[in-house]
Amino acid sequence: QINFIGKKISEIQDQMGEPHLARTDGSVKLLRYDSKSCRLFLFFNLKSNIKRVEHFEFRDYLGELLNTKKSLESCFKEYKLVS
């Protein structure tokens, strides 16, 4: 099981590289990583002393939330997070 919750921005970038999109909207920072068919969104609260992932989600290339075991496993493989 892979969980991004609690990881700092530097830890994410060490594991995933540079994001395809980094955006700040108010007190929220978003990092997005794109693979062939998946989009990984990581959300950080900028008001926290230590910026850590507070929420993450996988979406398909059309923006639909992925929430089945099969679709999530497929994304983890695309990002080379599992073999």
All heavy atoms as an XYZ file, in Angstrom:
691
protein
N       0.838     -1.180      0.000
C       0.000      0.000      0.000
C       0.882      1.241      0.000
O       1.816      1.344      0.781
C      -0.912     -0.008      1.217
C      -1.814      1.189      1.254
C      -2.768      1.131      2.444
O      -2.917      0.103      3.076
N      -3.388      2.232      2.717
N       0.586      2.172     -0.878
C       1.360      3.396     -0.999
C       0.486      4.554     -0.549
O      -0.661      4.680     -0.966
C       1.829      3.598     -2.454
C       2.763      2.459     -2.822
C       2.505      4.949     -2.621
C       3.084      2.380     -4.267
N       1.054      5.389      0.311
C       0.313      6.514      0.822
C       1.219      7.745      0.784
O       2.340      7.697      1.265
C      -0.150      6.230      2.254
C      -1.173      7.213      2.733
O      -1.336      8.289      2.173
N      -1.867      6.843      3.778
N       0.728      8.816      0.200
C       1.494     10.051      0.108
C       1.223     10.984      1.279
O       1.937     11.964      1.471
C       1.149     10.777     -1.198
C       1.541     10.022     -2.432
C       0.596      9.318     -3.168
C       2.858     10.004     -2.858
C       0.953      8.621     -4.308
C       3.223      9.310     -4.007
C       2.272      8.619     -4.727
N       0.191     10.703      2.066
C      -0.204     11.572      3.165
C       0.976     11.759      4.124
O       1.636     10.807      4.524
C      -1.418     11.003      3.936
C      -2.637     10.849      3.013
C      -1.767     11.864      5.153
C      -3.194     12.135      2.465
N       1.235     13.024      4.476
C       2.289     13.342      5.429
C       3.665     13.583      4.820
O       4.577     14.020      5.504
N       3.812     13.325      3.519
C       5.118     13.544      2.890
C       5.298     15.016      2.540
O       4.368     15.684      2.110
C       5.272     12.692      1.628
C       5.401     11.218      1.935
C       5.850     10.454      0.729
C       6.070      8.990      1.106
N       6.658      8.245      0.005
N       6.532     15.490      2.723
C       6.864     16.873      2.386
C       7.054     16.998      0.869
O       7.299     16.008      0.172
C       8.139     17.303      3.109
C       7.971     17.372      4.614
C       9.199     17.923      5.288
C      10.136     16.802      5.642
N      11.320     17.239      6.367
N       6.973     18.236      0.396
C       7.137     18.500     -1.034
C       8.467     17.937     -1.527
O       8.523     17.300     -2.584
C       7.019     20.011     -1.333
C       5.577     20.486     -1.101
C       7.461     20.329     -2.759
C       5.373     21.977     -1.205
N       9.525     18.140     -0.763
C      10.845     17.640     -1.182
C      10.860     16.117     -1.285
O      11.484     15.550     -2.188
C      11.932     18.125     -0.229
O      11.682     17.665      1.088
N      10.168     15.432     -0.386
C      10.104     13.965     -0.429
C       9.351     13.500     -1.672
O       9.743     12.525     -2.325
C       9.412     13.425      0.820
C      10.210     13.623      2.092
C       9.438     13.200      3.323
O       8.331     13.722      3.554
O       9.954     12.322      4.051
N       8.277     14.198     -1.996
C       7.502     13.858     -3.200
C       8.367     14.048     -4.438
O       8.427     13.186     -5.310
C       6.220     14.713     -3.292
C       5.268     14.405     -2.137
C       5.542     14.552     -4.646
C       4.698     12.996     -2.128
N       9.062     15.178     -4.521
C       9.874     15.451     -5.697
C      11.066     14.505     -5.791
O      11.476     14.151     -6.892
C      10.307     16.917     -5.718
C       9.115     17.820     -5.989
C       9.462     19.287     -6.027
O      10.334     19.757     -5.303
N       8.762     20.021     -6.871
N      11.609     14.066     -4.668
C      12.678     13.067     -4.703
C      12.168     11.757     -5.285
O      12.872     11.080     -6.024
C      13.239     12.809     -3.299
C      14.114     13.942     -2.789
O      14.503     14.823     -3.588
O      14.392     13.954     -1.570
N      10.930     11.398     -4.962
C      10.346     10.135     -5.418
C       9.780     10.232     -6.832
O       9.953      9.326     -7.630
C       9.226      9.712     -4.460
C       8.566      8.401     -4.834
C       7.478      7.999     -3.848
O       7.065      8.766     -2.986
N       7.015      6.786     -3.973
N       9.143     11.365     -7.144
C       8.386     11.478     -8.393
C       9.036     12.392     -9.434
O       8.608     12.397    -10.574
C       6.976     12.028     -8.097
C       6.163     11.217     -7.117
S       5.620      9.640     -7.776
C       4.536     10.151     -9.092
N      10.024     13.181     -9.036
C      10.615     14.148     -9.949
C       9.820     15.445     -9.940
O       9.007     15.696     -9.056
N      10.060     16.272    -10.936
C       9.362     17.555    -11.030
C       7.924     17.324    -11.511
O       7.686     16.520    -12.407
C      10.078     18.495    -12.002
C      11.400     19.018    -11.471
C      11.245     19.849    -10.210
O      10.350     20.710    -10.154
O      12.032     19.626     -9.264
N       6.973     18.036    -10.920
C       5.581     17.863    -11.343
C       5.332     18.469    -12.726
O       6.071     19.352    -13.172
C       4.793     18.622    -10.268
C       5.738     19.652     -9.768
C       7.109     19.023     -9.858
N       4.296     17.988    -13.386
C       3.899     18.565    -14.669
C       3.186     19.889    -14.462
O       3.156     20.733    -15.347
C       3.007     17.589    -15.434
C       3.757     16.403    -15.923
N       3.925     15.267    -15.175
C       4.427     16.190    -17.077
C       4.646     14.390    -15.855
N       4.977     14.934    -17.009
N       2.599     20.053    -13.267
C       1.909     21.289    -12.929
C       2.078     21.546    -11.445
O       1.914     20.627    -10.637
C       0.409     21.182    -13.262
C      -0.471     22.341    -12.808
C      -0.189     23.579    -13.653
C      -1.938     21.972    -12.895
N       2.423     22.768    -11.096
C       2.465     23.205     -9.698
C       1.665     24.494     -9.645
O       1.892     25.412    -10.433
C       3.894     23.435     -9.239
N       0.705     24.544     -8.730
C      -0.196     25.690     -8.685
C      -0.513     26.030     -7.237
O      -0.683     25.142     -6.406
C      -1.470     25.345     -9.439
C      -2.524     26.381     -9.397
C      -3.727     25.934    -10.174
N      -4.836     26.818     -9.853
C      -5.995     26.778    -10.421
N      -6.231     25.883    -11.346
N      -6.943     27.612    -10.089
N      -0.604     27.324     -6.969
C      -1.010     27.788     -5.647
C      -2.314     28.546     -5.806
O      -2.447     29.414     -6.677
C       0.064     28.712     -5.032
O       1.285     27.968     -4.933
C      -0.345     29.191     -3.663
N      -3.284     28.203     -4.966
C      -4.582     28.862     -4.977
C      -4.954     29.150     -3.524
O      -5.347     28.242     -2.793
C      -5.627     27.964     -5.638
C      -6.951     28.668     -5.869
O      -7.046     29.877     -5.611
O      -7.901     27.997     -6.307
N      -4.753     30.394     -3.106
C      -5.000     30.738     -1.712
C      -4.001     30.030     -0.820
O      -2.796     30.150     -0.999
N      -4.507     29.253      0.124
C      -3.622     28.552      1.063
C      -3.357     27.105      0.647
O      -2.835     26.322      1.430
C      -4.235     28.582      2.468
O      -5.455     27.873      2.467
N      -3.696     26.763     -0.590
C      -3.510     25.393     -1.070
C      -2.495     25.367     -2.202
O      -2.562     26.160     -3.140
C      -4.850     24.793     -1.568
C      -4.633     23.408     -2.162
C      -5.868     24.747     -0.448
N      -1.533     24.458     -2.086
C      -0.591     24.197     -3.183
C      -0.939     22.841     -3.767
O      -1.194     21.888     -3.038
C       0.850     24.201     -2.690
C       1.845     23.972     -3.830
C       3.257     24.242     -3.401
C       4.223     24.120     -4.546
N       4.353     25.347     -5.303
N      -0.958     22.770     -5.080
C      -1.279     21.550     -5.804
C      -0.086     21.163     -6.655
O       0.490     22.003     -7.342
C      -2.495     21.779     -6.704
C      -2.720     20.783     -7.834
C      -3.286     19.485     -7.283
C      -3.621     21.355     -8.889
N       0.287     19.895     -6.598
C       1.251     19.329     -7.535
C       0.520     18.269     -8.339
O      -0.227     17.470     -7.773
C       2.434     18.687     -6.804
C       3.292     19.571     -5.923
C       4.436     18.750     -5.321
C       3.836     20.760     -6.676
N       0.723     18.281     -9.649
C       0.091     17.269    -10.507
C       1.174     16.546    -11.301
O       2.040     17.166    -11.911
C      -0.902     17.908    -11.475
C      -1.723     16.856    -12.227
C      -2.599     17.464    -13.273
N      -1.799     17.636    -14.493
C      -2.109     18.468    -15.472
N      -3.158     19.243    -15.397
N      -1.341     18.543    -16.539
N       1.074     15.222    -11.291
C       1.969     14.359    -12.058
C       1.142     13.606    -13.085
O       0.100     13.041    -12.748
C       2.687     13.377    -11.132
C       3.705     14.054    -10.247
C       3.355     14.565     -9.012
C       5.014     14.203    -10.678
C       4.290     15.202     -8.215
C       5.960     14.848     -9.887
C       5.584     15.340     -8.655
O       6.513     15.984     -7.870
N       1.586     13.618    -14.329
C       0.860     12.980    -15.420
C       1.590     11.738    -15.904
O       2.804     11.755    -16.079
C       0.724     13.932    -16.613
C      -0.014     15.219    -16.279
O      -0.598     15.313    -15.178
O       0.000     16.133    -17.119
N       0.829     10.682    -16.121
C       1.346      9.502    -16.805
C       0.488      9.313    -18.057
O      -0.312     10.191    -18.393
C       1.286      8.269    -15.895
O      -0.046      7.876    -15.685
N       0.635      8.200    -18.714
C      -0.102      7.971    -19.959
C      -1.615      8.115    -19.763
O      -2.283      8.807    -20.521
C       0.233      6.582    -20.509
C      -0.459      6.263    -21.807
C      -0.076      4.888    -22.304
C      -0.832      4.560    -23.566
N      -0.546      3.207    -24.037
N      -2.153      7.485    -18.735
C      -3.607      7.529    -18.556
C      -4.053      8.011    -17.173
O      -5.230      8.020    -16.885
C      -4.204      6.146    -18.830
O      -3.648      5.190    -17.954
N      -3.103      8.416    -16.329
C      -3.442      8.823    -14.961
C      -2.902     10.217    -14.652
O      -1.896     10.637    -15.203
C      -2.834      7.864    -13.942
S      -3.330      6.161    -14.152
N      -3.598     10.871    -13.759
C      -3.154     12.149    -13.211
C      -3.160     12.012    -11.697
O      -4.187     11.678    -11.105
C      -4.080     13.304    -13.604
C      -4.331     13.459    -15.098
C      -3.062     13.860    -15.845
N      -3.297     13.952    -17.275
C      -3.029     12.989    -18.143
N      -2.547     11.839    -17.717
N      -3.235     13.150    -19.424
N      -2.018     12.262    -11.074
C      -1.903     12.221     -9.621
C      -1.910     13.654     -9.114
O      -1.095     14.474     -9.531
C      -0.598     11.529     -9.210
C      -0.194     11.618     -7.740
C      -1.253     10.989     -6.829
C       1.166     10.968     -7.524
N      -2.862     13.951     -8.245
C      -2.993     15.276     -7.643
C      -2.608     15.176     -6.172
O      -3.129     14.321     -5.452
C      -4.438     15.781     -7.749
C      -4.882     16.062     -9.152
C      -5.351     15.043     -9.961
C      -4.833     17.348     -9.667
C      -5.777     15.295    -11.262
C      -5.253     17.611    -10.964
C      -5.719     16.585    -11.762
N      -1.704     16.061     -5.729
C      -1.263     16.108     -4.334
C      -1.548     17.508     -3.801
O      -1.186     18.511     -4.430
C       0.231     15.811     -4.243
C       0.642     14.454     -4.798
C       2.045     14.501     -5.356
C       0.537     13.404     -3.731
N      -2.197     17.581     -2.637
C      -2.620     18.854     -2.077
C      -1.903     19.135     -0.761
O      -1.819     18.267      0.106
C      -4.135     18.834     -1.833
C      -4.936     18.638     -3.089
C      -5.249     17.364     -3.531
C      -5.369     19.727     -3.825
C      -5.993     17.179     -4.696
C      -6.105     19.558     -4.987
C      -6.416     18.277     -5.419
N      -1.413     20.378     -0.619
C      -0.675     20.824      0.560
C      -1.371     22.057      1.136
O      -1.827     22.916      0.381
C       0.762     21.215      0.180
C       1.547     20.118     -0.447
C       1.425     19.835     -1.805
C       2.417     19.343      0.300
C       2.154     18.817     -2.401
C       3.155     18.328     -0.282
C       3.013     18.062     -1.631
N      -1.391     22.165      2.462
C      -1.924     23.335      3.142
C      -0.760     24.279      3.427
O       0.112     23.974      4.239
C      -2.617     22.924      4.443
C      -3.175     24.103      5.207
O      -2.984     25.259      4.845
N      -3.882     23.808      6.281
N      -0.744     25.430      2.770
C       0.369     26.363      2.918
C       0.366     27.085      4.260
O       1.350     27.722      4.622
C       0.357     27.379      1.770
C       0.588     26.785      0.383
C       0.513     27.872     -0.671
C       1.910     26.050      0.314
N      -0.725     26.986      5.004
C      -0.781     27.615      6.326
C      -0.083     26.774      7.391
O       0.198     27.253      8.482
C      -2.230     27.873      6.734
C      -2.888     28.960      5.913
C      -4.280     29.238      6.404
C      -4.898     30.360      5.586
N      -6.271     30.653      6.036
N       0.206     25.525      7.091
C       0.898     24.649      8.032
C       2.366     25.043      8.132
O       2.963     25.505      7.157
C       0.823     23.187      7.575
O      -0.497     22.739      7.567
N       2.959     24.830      9.301
C       4.386     25.119      9.479
C       5.234     24.238      8.580
O       6.205     24.685      7.994
C       4.796     24.925     10.941
C       4.220     25.999     11.830
O       3.910     27.094     11.365
N       4.057     25.695     13.098
N       4.899     22.964      8.508
C       5.601     22.029      7.629
C       4.619     21.623      6.536
O       3.539     21.104      6.818
C       6.095     20.788      8.400
C       7.064     21.210      9.502
C       6.767     19.796      7.453
C       7.491     20.083     10.418
N       4.981     21.912      5.297
C       4.090     21.630      4.164
C       4.137     20.154      3.842
O       5.128     19.652      3.341
C       4.487     22.447      2.935
C       4.776     23.920      3.155
C       3.728     24.650      3.929
C       4.020     26.120      4.037
N       4.413     26.593      5.332
N       3.062     19.453      4.167
C       2.958     18.010      3.932
C       1.690     17.714      3.142
O       0.729     18.471      3.211
C       2.917     17.253      5.253
C       4.184     17.415      6.080
C       4.106     16.561      7.333
N       5.252     16.741      8.209
C       6.382     16.075      8.117
N       6.538     15.172      7.180
N       7.367     16.291      8.952
N       1.697     16.586      2.420
C       0.510     16.172      1.674
C      -0.635     15.938      2.657
O      -0.492     15.194      3.626
C       0.768     14.878      0.862
C      -0.507     14.411      0.177
C       1.881     15.083     -0.155
N      -1.754     16.604      2.402
C      -2.930     16.415      3.243
C      -4.021     15.629      2.521
O      -4.905     15.071      3.156
C      -3.459     17.769      3.712
C      -2.457     18.450      4.633
C      -3.060     19.556      5.457
O      -4.294     19.719      5.467
O      -2.273     20.256      6.108
N      -3.939     15.593      1.191
C      -4.916     14.840      0.394
C      -4.263     14.517     -0.940
O      -3.468     15.291     -1.455
C      -6.181     15.694      0.173
C      -7.193     15.054     -0.720
N      -8.031     14.046     -0.287
C      -7.504     15.267     -2.021
C      -8.813     13.675     -1.295
N      -8.512     14.391     -2.347
N      -4.583     13.357     -1.482
C      -4.141     13.035     -2.841
C      -5.226     12.227     -3.528
O      -6.062     11.605     -2.875
C      -2.792     12.293     -2.857
C      -2.833     10.865     -2.389
C      -2.966      9.831     -3.296
C      -2.725     10.561     -1.038
C      -2.993      8.507     -2.869
C      -2.753      9.255     -0.598
C      -2.883      8.225     -1.508
N      -5.216     12.289     -4.851
C      -6.194     11.521     -5.614
C      -5.653     11.242     -7.008
O      -4.807     11.975     -7.514
C      -7.538     12.248     -5.688
C      -7.467     13.611     -6.329
C      -8.726     14.435     -6.132
O      -9.371     14.317     -5.071
O      -9.068     15.194     -7.051
N      -6.141     10.167     -7.573
C      -5.832      9.805     -8.957
C      -7.054     10.063     -9.808
O      -8.179      9.742     -9.424
C      -5.458      8.318     -9.070
C      -4.104      7.986     -8.535
C      -3.937      7.484     -7.255
C      -2.975      8.167     -9.324
C      -2.688      7.164     -6.758
C      -1.713      7.851     -8.840
C      -1.571      7.348     -7.561
N      -6.826     10.627    -10.980
C      -7.896     10.860    -11.949
C      -7.427     10.344    -13.302
O      -6.235     10.232    -13.551
C      -8.242     12.350    -12.038
C      -8.856     12.857    -10.725
C      -9.317     14.292    -10.823
N     -10.019     14.668     -9.613
C     -11.335     14.581     -9.442
N     -12.098     14.144    -10.421
N     -11.892     14.940     -8.304
N      -8.382     10.066    -14.172
C      -7.996      9.647    -15.518
C      -7.679     10.894    -16.345
O      -7.784     12.022    -15.857
C      -9.065      8.757    -16.167
C     -10.384      9.470    -16.449
O     -10.433     10.722    -16.439
O     -11.376      8.761    -16.690
N      -7.297     10.700    -17.592
C      -6.883     11.832    -18.420
C      -8.033     12.776    -18.752
O      -7.819     13.907    -19.186
C      -6.176     11.352    -19.697
C      -7.087     10.674    -20.685
C      -7.617     11.382    -21.747
C      -7.420      9.339    -20.551
C      -8.466     10.773    -22.660
C      -8.258      8.715    -21.446
C      -8.784      9.440    -22.498
O      -9.629      8.833    -23.382
N      -9.275     12.341    -18.508
C     -10.444     13.197    -18.706
C     -10.855     13.920    -17.424
O     -11.787     14.710    -17.428
C     -11.626     12.378    -19.228
C     -11.440     11.730    -20.598
C     -12.604     10.821    -20.937
C     -11.264     12.804    -21.668
N     -10.169     13.612    -16.319
C     -10.467     14.272    -15.058
C     -11.412     13.517    -14.140
O     -11.751     14.000    -13.074
N     -11.815     12.308    -14.530
C     -12.713     11.509    -13.691
C     -11.929     10.846    -12.564
O     -10.870     10.270    -12.800
C     -13.417     10.441    -14.526
C     -14.372     10.992    -15.568
C     -15.556     11.716    -14.975
O     -16.104     11.238    -13.952
O     -15.936     12.760    -15.528
N     -12.466     10.918    -11.361
C     -11.828     10.321    -10.196
C     -11.727      8.806    -10.354
O     -12.696      8.146    -10.732
C     -12.632     10.651     -8.936
C     -12.043     10.203     -7.616
C     -10.729     10.922     -7.340
C     -13.034     10.457     -6.485
N     -10.542      8.259    -10.080
C     -10.326      6.814    -10.129
C     -10.436      6.278     -8.706
O      -9.742      6.761     -7.809
C      -8.959      6.489    -10.714
C      -8.724      6.972    -12.144
C      -7.285      6.709    -12.565
C      -9.697      6.334    -13.111
N     -11.292      5.288     -8.509
C     -11.472      4.783     -7.145
C     -11.671      3.273     -7.079
O     -12.023      2.758     -6.034
C     -12.620      5.514     -6.442
C     -13.919      5.433     -7.218
O     -14.041      4.669     -8.156
N     -14.886      6.242     -6.829
N     -11.426      2.577     -8.173
C     -11.492      1.121     -8.111
C     -10.089      0.577     -7.890
O      -9.093      1.205     -8.282
C     -12.064      0.505     -9.406
O     -11.156      0.755    -10.481
C     -13.441      1.070     -9.733
N     -10.014     -0.558     -7.260
C      -8.714     -1.173     -6.983
C      -7.924     -1.377     -8.268
O      -6.735     -1.067     -8.334
C      -8.916     -2.497     -6.255
C      -7.631     -3.186     -5.881
C      -7.866     -4.465     -5.124
C      -6.547     -5.138     -4.787
N      -6.725     -6.375     -4.051
N      -8.588     -1.856     -9.307
C      -7.920     -2.131    -10.580
C      -7.353     -0.850    -11.199
O      -6.206     -0.834    -11.659
C      -8.897     -2.807    -11.545
C      -8.280     -3.196    -12.866
C      -9.271     -3.915    -13.742
C      -8.638     -4.270    -15.073
N      -9.541     -4.979    -15.958
N      -8.136      0.214    -11.210
C      -7.663      1.459    -11.826
C      -6.518      2.076    -11.021
O      -5.563      2.592    -11.593
C      -8.809      2.463    -11.991
O      -9.340      2.849    -10.748
N      -6.597      1.996     -9.699
C      -5.524      2.538     -8.859
C      -4.245      1.725     -9.016
O      -3.144      2.292     -9.116
C      -5.960      2.591     -7.397
C      -7.103      3.575     -7.102
C      -7.569      3.425     -5.667
C      -6.695      4.988     -7.417
N      -4.361      0.398     -9.056
C      -3.179     -0.446     -9.269
C      -2.529     -0.139    -10.606
O      -1.306     -0.095    -10.717
C      -3.561     -1.926     -9.188
C      -3.818     -2.401     -7.778
C      -4.309     -3.837     -7.703
O      -4.667     -4.425     -8.759
O      -4.347     -4.374     -6.583
N      -3.339      0.098    -11.616
C      -2.820      0.443    -12.937
C      -2.025      1.748    -12.884
O      -0.939      1.857    -13.461
C      -3.977      0.549    -13.931
O      -3.512      0.972    -15.183
N      -2.538      2.733    -12.158
C      -1.828      4.009    -12.024
C      -0.518      3.827    -11.272
O       0.509      4.372    -11.674
C      -2.705      5.037    -11.304
S      -4.048      5.677    -12.323
N      -0.542      3.075    -10.176
C       0.688      2.842     -9.420
C       1.751      2.219    -10.312
O       2.931      2.559    -10.223
C       0.435      1.963     -8.194
C      -0.227      2.686     -7.047
C      -1.395      2.207     -6.495
C       0.321      3.835     -6.521
C      -2.004      2.863     -5.429
C      -0.265      4.503     -5.461
C      -1.437      4.012     -4.913
N       1.338      1.317    -11.203
C       2.298      0.695    -12.126
C       2.818      1.706    -13.141
O       4.002      1.712    -13.467
C       1.650     -0.501    -12.829
C       1.490     -1.696    -11.907
C       0.836     -2.863    -12.603
C       0.625     -4.006    -11.611
N      -0.151     -5.099    -12.186
N       1.930      2.553    -13.660
C       2.365      3.558    -14.636
C       3.389      4.507    -14.042
O       4.313      4.949    -14.715
C       1.162      4.361    -15.164
C       0.383      3.621    -16.207
C      -0.651      4.481    -16.894
O      -0.459      5.711    -17.024
O      -1.689      3.921    -17.315
N       3.227      4.864    -12.788
C       4.166      5.747    -12.115
C       5.374      4.998    -11.566
O       6.229      5.578    -10.913
C       3.491      6.522    -10.977
C       2.536      7.591    -11.463
C       1.173      7.423    -11.385
C       3.022      8.780    -11.997
C       0.304      8.398    -11.820
C       2.174      9.764    -12.442
C       0.802      9.571    -12.353
O      -0.052     10.547    -12.794
N       5.412      3.685    -11.806
C       6.513      2.825    -11.347
C       6.655      2.860     -9.817
O       7.754      2.837     -9.285
C       7.819      3.202    -12.034
C       7.770      2.959    -13.538
C       9.075      3.321    -14.196
C       9.115      2.990    -15.653
N       8.127      3.544    -16.508
N       5.517      2.945     -9.138
C       5.496      2.907     -7.681
C       5.420      1.482     -7.163
O       5.721      1.225     -6.004
C       4.316      3.730     -7.144
C       4.372      5.228     -7.501
C       3.065      5.904     -7.151
C       5.544      5.902     -6.812
N       4.990      0.567     -8.028
C       4.966     -0.868     -7.750
C       5.396     -1.589     -9.009
O       5.341     -1.042    -10.097
C       3.561     -1.372     -7.295
C       3.154     -0.750     -5.983
C       2.521     -1.134     -8.361
N       5.792     -2.857     -8.866
C       6.184     -3.606    -10.061
C       5.075     -4.497    -10.530
O       4.072     -4.653     -9.965
C       7.442     -4.408     -9.833
O       7.613     -4.809     -8.520
